[in-house]
Amino acid sequence: MTGATPLMVVDGAGVVVRWSRRAREIWLRSDSDAVGRAALAMVAPDTGGSGNGNSDARDSDTDDSGGGTESRSGPLVIHDVDGNPVDLRVQVVPLSDGAVAWGVFEADNGAAPRGTRTAVFDILRANTHEAFFVLDSALRVLSLNAAACALCGIEADKALDRPVADVCRPSRPEEFEGVLRGVLADGTSVTDHVVRLDPLAGSSPERFAKVSAFPLNSARGAVVSMTEVTESMRTKRRLEALGSVRERVGRSLDVVATCQELVDALVPGFADIAVVEVVDAVVRGEDPPLSPLGRDIPLRRAAFRYGGTAPMAQAHPVGDVRAVPSPTPYSQVLNDLKPRAVALDGGTPWLDADPERARAIRASRARLLLTAPLALRGSVLGLLSLYRERPHDAFDENDLAVAHELATHTALSLENARRYTREHTIAAALQRHLLPPEPPSQTAIEFAQLHIPADAGAGTWYDAFALPGARTALAIGEVSGSGIDAATAMGQLRTVIHSLAALDLEPDELLARLNDAVVRLAHERAALPPGDPLHQQPLRASCVYAVHDPLHGVCVMAAAGHPAPVVAHPGGVVHVPEIPTGPLLGNRAGPPFATASVPMRDGSVLALRSTSFPTTGSPDGDRSNPLREALTRLDRPLRDVRDDILYRLRDTSGHHDVLLLLARTRSFPPDQVATWALDSVPTAAAAARHHTRERLGLWRVSEETAFATELIVSELVTNAVRYGAPPIRLRLIKDSTLTCEVSDAGGAAPRLRHARTVDEGGRGLFICSQLSHNWGIRYSAQGKTIWTEQTLP
């Protein structure tokens, strides 16, 4: 055994004065635990210095060869911590001070088998590529291999008998030691626990290691293996950032919301701070400018997120609009459209170009910056800025590539949102131009409307316009779809309703003809090329059409797949009239439309609502309905009723506009209407002229208008006597216009003729059309009514 390293050196008193690495592995005791203590207590603690550790001792021999004295005994068998026998030999060894001590060696004659664990330790230490540590109960290093030395950047002799946290230098040593103490205390293994390690050198990047720990001999020690996984962790972080951006960014068609989705996807996983700035014109849906970006083009700070727990001051608040300072990495990125990674140290001169940003960066302790353009096909949509606070967590080339990819994905989402914003803006503008302004109040009715536009809605409309005979038409409806196409279809249907209303059709007949128009429009849409987006979108619409007649005190209405209006009477009575609801407009087959007549008292309110109007139940049965609650109090201006309904609404989110048209009815002044029954005799025209002259004199109508009115009345009554059937009735109505109505029971339809010069008749309706600004025919179950309207000065 000459030249071999002893397991331990023991002085004459049996006290350990030297303890080897091999001894640490066999008995799992560090140098500080062994040196200075009785040798037998170290190697056979369970026997208290006697027993199985000494029972196999042999006599020693003396050998004078080689100038030294070797004292040899029989094999001294001691057990390791697992109970395996360890064959020992003892010989005299000199100390550095000249004294003589006993060296205890491990036998090399194979007489006793080596402990399984020590053999495994040797194999692992020599062959494994992982960092390998053997720790005692105080988490001090008893043994380590070359891979561990390389991982920790330390020599083996300097690592022994030191706390493993001092050797490995984890970023969070308390957490690391807590995991290992848990292994010793519970006796359970820990595998694949990832820890962050401090850099080996001052400027090197931080590292990650995967730790596995296994207890030894009833928690008296532990074996720890560590594998550096720095690159795999960085790759995982990049892949997670890409996956998060692809999953979360682009779910909204709002530019600002898309920017917020981006910062939420990147913080805190990929960066500690994220800022997104968007070209201000892009937020409004305008075309993005081309690169290089001009210095005077402003950017809007659209999103900001800080991953820390402490409050973070921003350079500029979200919503702030200003140009990017130049020259800075931000302006350079917007010029060449290439991402950049920059260290933010004290000697960064470009920060002086933006003092507020520099102040925020220093306050946040940000040390690293990665900025990337949000660009698409050479057009600049915005700028992404990512910051990291740990100085050793540097952005590398792979991070730049990932930032470029996620910025491109975000730019595509922003472009989609911008296009949607532009289309929505156009559709909203088109809808505003197609919708009428708030209808002006008339003699027998006043209006108040509520319109809450939706992000995707543009196909909801309402209308209110005057009809002959002091009547008023009211309509509300919705078109399927959204955007420009829905707004266009809405405008077409509104035009059709106006054209049909000029024919004085009953509400059910008007809806039937409107349905025919929708069917034709749907057929035209289906005939579009298959590549047209409208080709696969069916055209459907709903509508309610009502006609209020103040002279009879009724409102006749019909519905096509639309909620019936709500009627409120003075005194708090609110109800929904029973209207047979017909099918949606656009169906080729279905039951015919039907009408319902609802009495309307002076001061009653008719509420026409869109299908998306929020409600919690039927106005007839649910007192929590906001519409019902507001309509129970009609003793206030109609605008106040409208505002009360708005304040009661809670959920107005949806894909269609929320629309409400309120109409308060009033009785028509009786002195502004005159009606006469005429006999079907040749003198009826003269009597009609006489009645007209007297009434117009009371109304102080100008002589010119009165003369024209007498002529109109004479021609209409003459036609009724000659071609119609009794009874004959004349009615004059003075409102904003002067209306003349002649009714008879005949069903024959008069027509406008262009008489020749030699003809003695056929000029009656022609004369009426020339003397009035409008005329028409209205049919009813009792016959027909021919009417004219004249403008009053």
Secondary structure, 3 states (H helix, E strand, C coil): CCCCCCCEEECCCCEEEEECHHHHHHHCCCHHHHCCCEHHHHHCCCCCCCCCCCCCCCCCCEECHHHCCEECCCCEEEECCCCCEEEEEEEEEECCCCCEEEEEEECCCCCCCCCHHHHHHHHHHHHCCCEEEEEECCCEEEEECHHHHHHHCCCHHHHCCCEHHHHHCECCHHHHHHHHHHHHHHCCCEEEEEEEECCCCCCCCCEEEEEEEEEECCCCEEEEEEEECHHHHHHHHHHHHHHHHHHHCCCCCCHHHHHHHHHHHHCCCCCCEEEEEEEHHHHCCCCCCECCCCCCCEEEEEEEEECCCCCCCCCCCCCCEEECCCCCHHHHHHHHCCCEEEECCCCCHHHHHCHHHHHHHHHHCCCEEEEEEEEECCEEEEEEEEEECCCCCCCCHHHHHHHHHHHHHHHHHHHHHHHHHHHHHHHHHHHHHHCCCCCCCECCEEEEEEEECCCCCCCEEEEEEEECCCEEEEEEEEECCCHHHHHHHHHHHHHHHHHHHCCCCCHHHHHHHHHHHHHHHHHHHHCCCCCCHHHHCCCCEEEEEEEEECCCCEEEEEEECCCCCEEEECCCEEECCCCCEECCECCCCCCCCCCEEEECCCCCEEEEECCCCCCCCCCCCCCCCHHHHHHCCCCCCHHHHHHHHHHHCCCCCCCCCEEEEEEEECCCCHHHEEEEEECCCCCHHHHHHHHHHHHHHHCCCCHHHHHHHHHHHHHHHHHHHHHCCCCEEEEEEECCEEEEEEEECCCCCCCCCCCCCCCCCCCHHHHHHHHCCEEEEEEECCEEEEEEEEECC
